[in-house]
């Protein structure tokens, strides 16, 4: 048995409901990813022998549902909770058939509902389960492997002959040993009512091979939607690439050639635009330490994402490894702290900063500290609800050890080596007296420019973002990492190009304060990500309770912050390379 999950509320352990229990409940060891997902793996009361069909087996009987027991079932049915089970590492699923160009495609809906509600608002419990176990038999031997785990839930007000006895051999009128069911009268959830839990186990031979048994679980929506997302994103990239090519090959090439041919200072004084700010363009910005910290955090997240994406595309993150993706992300983030410290220190030294230890502490503590505060607050809320989504105290200590015992030392090691290396020389010397920035037109205002810059990176990913949010909050599988890899690559290119274009326009307006603007331009796409998550919450989710809503917005805040640092860093690094390249091409005495 796994958790009870709902799209409306928090997850709970299976035995928080008064279901049938085995003689001894045994908890399986979960990895950190499973714990963070709220999974709780326990043994079940359902027993059978492989490839031996059994019908109308009695799991247990509740003589009279008490009022608290009935209330527990009623609350879970009203909140549309589903029961999740596992057999041979396969999750149980209800079969769904959909038409696609006249072809029937089989897929699974994860878990099965605790019960249902009729038009008169009466609640009924699914107390009879028919398990269908698909197996594939080897042609040469009689060995077989399980390749599918299906369930059909029924609600049956069981009837039996005479008085009940607990010897396990009661003959029920409402189900028989040949598989016939009488479910005309469902099992209503009311205090004082008798409730009998039964199940069938049916084995079916299947052509599905063991190596491809997860394919049915991973059948997603029409691939054409994902290709539309790719094409939509590529149109944005082509548009931006055309603008960058025009700037680089025509405008910049002409400007640089013309400027380098000038012979006198009087001729140079007549020039305008980006060439005039060459003496100030590499002046360190205000808040230089924080900019170095933000870039370091972004490199850490970017490194984690790239490695995760490569492993996922190559198939190493199998869905059979429950919690593997979450565990890998956490561990990679911890080890990528060395990159964060290194790049943060390199940029800070380039700004001629001296307090490198303080800069390193900010890099090591800022983002993990903000995430930890949000996470602990949400975890206390989940603890208060006794949800399985609450991370146990022992696991929290384990994550604290990863942070203080591994991540922070690695950040200091990376920072030490980064600060030891000589700072890269700027292509042009910086003037001692800052140049006055002329009054800017309204469309070059920093706020307007930054907000406009974030639209295109978000537009490149928002269609695929819908499927990611659906997998996170509607408990569906998402393993289309090939599509996701393409979209991520397009996101990187889009962030880089839009930042370069807007930075060029800014420098042409003789505004040399480009450092923070370059980071914020593509990083502002995180604002649109958070706004879209709020739109998704309002239109796709049916969450009405406070704690689940806080959990949703809390975790989406963490996701938006990570997206901000990552996209901002991509834009900053691209813009930095662009600015250094164009000013290195200009001959300045």
N, C-alpha and C positions, 0 to 999 in steps of 0.2 A: 504494500500500500504506500502511496505517496500522499501529497498534501491535498487538501480541499481548496480549490481555487475559484475565484470569481472575478469577472471584469468589473464588478461594482464595489468590491470590498477587498480586505486583506486576506492572504492565505492563512489556513489553519491546518493543524495536524488532523489526520483522518480520524483518530480515536477520540477527538474532542466531541464527536457525535456518538450517541449510544448505539453504535453498530456492534455486530458480533465480533468477539475478540478471541484470538487463539489462547491456548492455556498459558503461554508465556509470550509477552510482546518483546521482540528482539529488534533493537535499533541497528541499522546498518551504518557503517562509518561513512560520513559524507565528506567530500573535499570542500575547500573554502568556497569555490564557485557555487556548489549546490546549496550551501548554507546561506550565501548571499541571495540566492534566488528563492529561498523559502522552502526548499525541498526537505522533506523528512521521510526517510525510507524505513518502513517497518514491515514485519511479516504479516501475512493475511490469514483469515480463517478458512479460505477456500483451498480444498485439497483434492487432488486427482492424480491419476496415473497416465503416463504419456501414451497417446494414441488409443485410449480406452474411453469411449463416450459414456457419459453419465448424465442422467436427467433427474430433475426434481430432488436434488440433494438438499437437506435441511441444514442451514448453517447455525441457526439458533432461533429461539422464540422469546419474545418479551410478553409475559402474561398480561400485563396492563401497562400501557405507556403512562408514565407519570406526567404531571403537568410540566415540570421543567424539561423532561425529555421531549415532549411534544413541542414545546417552545423552541428548543434547540433545532429540531428538524424544520420547524416552520420558518424560523429566521433564515436558515440556510437555503431553503427552497425559494423564499421570497427574494433573496439576493442572488438567485440563479447560480448557486455553487455547483461545481462539477467535481466528481471523484476521479482522481488520477491513480492509476495502477501501473505496475511494471511486471513483465514476464520475460525472462531471458534478456533483460536490458531493453526490451521494446515497450514503449508506452501503449496503454490500451486506447483504442479509438473506435468511434462509431462510424460506420461506413456511409459515405456520401457519394452519390453518382451525379456527375454533371455532363451536359452535352457540350461538345466542342466540334463544330462543323460536321454534325451528324455522328460523331464518334463519342462513345461513352468513356468518361475518364473517372476512375475510382480514386478517392482520396479519403483521408481519415480526419474526423473531428476529435480533437484530443479530449479524453475522459468521457464521462457520462453524467447527466444531471442527477442531483440528489433526489429530485422529484419535480412535480409540475403543478401548475395552478390552472383550474378550469375557468370557464366564462363566469361562473357564479362565485369566483374567488375562493373556491374550496381548494385546499392543499392536499396533495397525494404524494406518497413516498414510493420510489422505485425500490421495491423489496425483492424482486426476482431478477437475476442477471443470467443471460445466456452468453457464455463465453465461446467464441469460435477461435480455435487455435490452428493457424495454417502451418503446415510443415512441408518441407521438401525432402523427398527420399532419394538417396543415391541409387542410380540405376544398377550399379555393380554389387552393392552391399545392401543390407537392410537398415543401414544407419540413416537417421533422419535428423534434420535440424529445424528449429522453429523459425518461421519467416514472417509471421503475422499474428497479431493479438487484437481480436475484435470483440465487441460487446454489444448486446441489445438489451436495454433495460426495460422492465415491465413493472407495472404497479398492479398487484393482485391481492384482493382480500381473501386470503386462503381459507378454505373450509376443509374439515377432516371428519372422519367417522369416530363417533364416541368421544371419550375424553382423551386429553393429550397425555402421552407418556414420553419421556426423554430418552428412550432407548435408541433413537435415531432411525427407526424403521416405521414411522408413522405413514399411513396411506393418506395422501391429500386428495380431495375431490377436484381441486382446481389445477392440478398438474399431475402428469402421469409419467411413468418410466419410459414411455415411448416418445416423449417430447411434446405431447399435446398440452396446450395451456388454455385455461379459461380465465381471461382477463377482462370480462365484461364489467365486473364490479371491482374498481381499483381500491387500493389500500389508503383510506383517508387518515390524515394525521390529526388525531384527537386524543386528549387525555382520557385514560381509562380503556382505550381500545387495545385489543390484542394485535401483535405484529409478529408475523413469521417471515424470516429471511431465508430464501432458497436460491439455488443456482443450478445451471446446466453447464456441462463442459462438452463441447463438440469439436472433434478433430477433422480437418479437411486437408487432403493432399493438394499441393499447389505447385505450379511451374516456376514460381519465383525462386531464384537461387539465393543462397544465404548472403552472398556478397552484395546483392542488390535489394535486400529486404527493406532498407530504409527509403527506397525510391517512392513508395506509395505515401509514406508519411510526409515527404518533402515536396509533394505535388502542390505547387503554388498557383497563383492566378495566371491568367494568360500571359505568355512570354512577350506578346506583342506590346503590352503595356510597358514592360521594362525596356524593350527596344525603342518605344516612343520616348521614354525618358532619356535614353542615350542620344537619340537623334536630336531631341530638344536641346540637350546640353551641348552637343557638337555644334549646333547653329550658333549658340552664344560664343563658343570658343572660336569658330571661324570668323565671326564678326570682330571679336577683340583682336584676333591674330592679324586681321587685315589692317586694323588701326595701328597696332604695334609695328607692323611691317612698313606702313606708310610713314610713321614717325621715324623709324630707324633708318630706312633705306632712302627716303626722299628728304624729309625736312631736316633731320639731324645731319645727314651726310652733306647736304648743301650748306647748312649753317657752319659746320666744322670746317669745310673746305674754304668757305668765304672768310671765316675768322682767321684761319691760319695764314691767309694770303695778305692780311692787313700789315702795313709797314710802319705806321705811325700811331702814337697814342691818340692823336686826334681822330684818326679813322676808327679806332677801337671805341672811343667815347660815343661815337654815333650809333654803335650797336645797341640793341635792346634785347630783353628776354633773358633766357636762362644763362647766357654767357656772362652777364653783368654780375651775377651773384657768386662767381667762382671763388671769391675770397671769403665767403661766409657759408658756403654750402656744407662744409665739413665741420662747422662749429658745433661742439657738443651741445645737446639739447638740455633743457631743464628736466629735472627728474631722471637724469641719465642712469642712475642705479636701478630705478624701477623699470626703465625700458630694457636694460640688460637682463633683469630678473624675468620679465615677461617673455623675452625672446628665449631665454634658457628653458623656461617652462614649456613654451611652444615646441622647442626642439625635442624635449623629453616626450611630449605627447605625440609629436610627429613620428619620432623613432619607434615608439610603441605601436602606433597605428600601421606603419609600413610593414613591420615584422609580422604583426598579427595578420595583416592582409595577405602577405606572401604565404604564410603557413596555412591559412584558410583556403586560399586558391589551390594550393598543392594538395589539399585534402587531409592535412594532419589534424585538423580540429573536427573530428567526426562527431555527429550528433549522438552517437552511442556513448560518447564520453560526456556524461551529464556534468554541467558546470565547468567543462574544460575551457571554454572560451573566456568565461569570467575569471577563472584562476590564472589563465595565461596573461590576460590583460593586466591584472594586478601585479603579477610577478615581473612582467616586462617593464611596467611603469616604474617599479622599484629599482630595477637594474639600470634603466635609462637615466637615472638620476646623475650618473657620471657624465653623460652628455650634457645634461642641463647645467651642471656646475662648470664644465669646460667652456661651453659657448657663452654662458653668462659672464664668466671671468674674462674671456677674450674680448667681448664687446665692451665691458667695463674698463679694461685696460686701454682699449682704443680711445675711450672717452677721457683718458688720463685720470681715472679715479684711483684713489689710494686706499680706501677702506675696503679691501677685497674680502676680508673675513665677514664684515657686516653684509656685504653684497651676497656672499655665499649663504649666510643664514637666511636671508630673505628668500633666496632661490629654493632652499631646502624646506622652508616652513610655510611659505605663503599659500600656494595652491593646495598642498595636502592639508594645511591647517584649516582653510575655508571649507574644503570638502569634508573634513572630519567633523567640524562643528555642525554642518548641515546633516551629515549622516547620523551623528550621535543623537541629535534632536529627534530625527525621524525614528531612530531605533528605540528611544525611550517611549515615543508614542505607540510604536508597535508592541513594545513590552506591556504597556498599559492595556492593550487590547488582547494580550496573550496570543498574539499571532505567531505562526511559524516563520513569518518574514522577519521577526526580530532576531538579530544575530546574538548567539549566546556570549556570555562574558569571556569565556575562554578563547573564543575566536577573535574577540576584540583585542585581547591581550596579544594574540598572535600577530594581528595586523599592526599593533603598536610596536611590537618587536621588529617587524619588517621595516617600519618607518624609521625608528630610532637606531636600530641595530644594523641595518643594511643601507637604506636609502640615503640617510644623512651622511654617514661616512663616505659613501660613494660620491655624493655631491661634493664633499670637501676634497676628495682625491682628484676628481675632474677639475675642480676650480684651481687646485694647486698647480697642476700641469698646464692649465690654460693661462694662468697668470704668469707662470715662469717664462712662457714663450714671449719673444719680443712682439710688441704691438705692430700690426700692419701699417705701413706708411701710407698717408693719404696722397693722392696724386697731385694735389695743389695745396700750398700753404694757406693757412687761415689768417685773415687780417686781424690786427689787434683791436681795432675799433669796429663794432658791428655796424653793418649797413642798415639804413632805415628801410623798412618794408613799405612800399607805396600802398595807398588805399586800394583794397581789392573789390572787384565787382561782386554782386550779391551771390552769383552762382559759384564763386570760389570761396565762399565762407566755409570755415572748417567743418561746422556741423552739417551743413547741406552737402558738402562734398563727400564727407565720410558716410553719411546715410545713403547717398546715391551709389557709392562704391560697393556697399554690401548687398545690393539687390541682385546683381548678376551672379555672384558665387552661390547665393541661396537659390536663385532660379535654376542653377545647374543641377541641384541635388534634391529639390523639394519633392519631386515625384517619387524617387526612391526612398525619400524620408518617410513617406506615408507607409510603405511596407515595413520599414524598420520600426516605426511606432506601433504598427499593428502587431508585429511579433512580440514587442515588449509588453504591451498593455492588453492585448486581446488573446494572449497565450497561443500564438501560432508559431510554427517553425519558420525560420528565415535562414536559408543556407545557399542563397544565390550569390555566392561570393565573387563569381566571375563578373556579373553585372556590377556588383558593388565596387570591385576593383577598377572597372572602367570609369564609373562615376567618380570615384576618388581621384583618379588620374586627371579627369576633366576638371574637378574642383581645384586641384593644385594649379593647373594651367590657367584657369579663370582668375583665381586669386592673384597670381603673379602678373597677368596681363592687365587687369583692371587697375591694379596699383601702379604699374609702370605708366599707363596712359594718364591717370589723374595726377601722378607726380610730375610728369612732363608739363602738363598744363599749369600746375602750381609754380614750377620753376620759371616757365615762360612769363608768369605774372610777377616775377621777381620776388617771390616769397620763398625764402630758403629754409623755412622751418618745416622740413619734410620728414624728420625722423619719426615723430609720434604719429603724424598724419599717415605715413606709409603703413604703420602697424594697424591703426584704427580703420583704415579704408576697407581692407578685406575682413578684418576682425569684426566689423559691424554687422556682418552677415549673421552673427550669433543673436543679434537682436531680433532678426526676422525668424530665426529658428525658434526662439522662445515664443514669439507671437504666433507662429504656426502651431506650436504645441498647445497653446491656449485655445486656438481655433479648433484643433483636433479634439481637445477635451470637451469643448462645448457641443460639437457636432457628431462625434463618433462614440464617445463614452457616456455611460449612464451612471456615473458616480455622483451620489447625492450626500454621502456622509463626509464629515470633516476630515477624519484621519486619512482615509484613502486619497482624498483630494490633496491634502498636505503632502502625502507620499509622492503623488504624481508630480506636483509642481516642484517639490524639493529635488527629486531626481532629475527632472528636466532642467532645473537651474544648474545642477552639476554638469549635465551634458552640454548646456549652452556655454558655460564657462570654459569647458575643455575645447569646444568648437571655436570660441573666441581666441584663445591663446594659440591654437594650432593654425587657424586661417590667418590670423594677424602675423604670425611668424613667417608663414609662406610669403605673404605680401611684402613684409619688411625685407627679407633676404633677397627677394627678386629685385625690389626697388634699390636696395643698397648696391647690388651688382650693376644695375643699370646706371645709377648716378656715378659710380666710380669709373665705369667704362666711358661714359660720354665726356667727363671732365679730364680723364687721362688722355683723350684724343685731342684736346685743345692745347696749343702751345702757349704757355704763360711764362713770361720772364719773371 
